[in-house]
Amino acid sequence: MNKYIGILLLVLLSSCRDDYCTQHLRTYRVINNLSSKFIFNIHTDIAVKSILINENDFNTCIIDKNRCRNSGFLNAYFGDDDYIYEYNFNLYNISDTSSYSLEYYIFDEKADSIFNEHLHLSFLEDEFNNRRVVDTLSLTIDSTLLPIFKKDYSMLEEFKEYYEEK
């Protein structure tokens, strides 16, 4: 008898449906402490965004990932696939046609560690129970970042509008 009650309870609990939604809201903030113009390009699992950062200025962009789904009673959680996942960052120095790319599948230990020293992630709201995460990823561009940049003449074609303006 107890065996049947246990099986019945297990079936009831696992068949209960819990509709739930998650949100990950990330602000990308780039601070430029140099007298050069930069374009920051971010490629994530849900969007590709680019922002122009003028000399001695800053700019931001926001990516908002919302997911709603049905789940069994025991499976409602904020999982890895609910977070924004970055595939790569590209930073273009428009003023001297050089660039730097951080790709998570190709590692250049020295350059990537210099770049990562300039990144800062701060959580503004971290509510796993409410299934919402809000954070800011900041990048500071200063002269110590310039040595990892490489000449990139493909930028002349890629950012034709900017170079035609000049």
Secondary structure as GFF3:
##gff-version 3
##sequence-region A 1 166
A	DSSP	alpha_helix	2	15	.	.	.	ID=ss1
A	DSSP	beta_strand	17	32	.	.	.	ID=ss2
A	DSSP	beta_strand	38	44	.	.	.	ID=ss3
A	DSSP	beta_strand	48	53	.	.	.	ID=ss4
A	DSSP	beta_strand	58	72	.	.	.	ID=ss5
A	DSSP	three_ten_helix	73	75	.	.	.	ID=ss6
A	DSSP	three_ten_helix	80	82	.	.	.	ID=ss7
A	DSSP	beta_strand	86	93	.	.	.	ID=ss8
A	DSSP	beta_strand	98	103	.	.	.	ID=ss9
A	DSSP	alpha_helix	109	117	.	.	.	ID=ss10
A	DSSP	beta_strand	119	127	.	.	.	ID=ss11
A	DSSP	beta_strand	132	141	.	.	.	ID=ss12
A	DSSP	three_ten_helix	143	148	.	.	.	ID=ss13
A	DSSP	beta_strand	150	151	.	.	.	ID=ss14
A	DSSP	alpha_helix	155	158	.	.	.	ID=ss15
A	DSSP	alpha_helix	160	165	.	.	.	ID=ss16
###
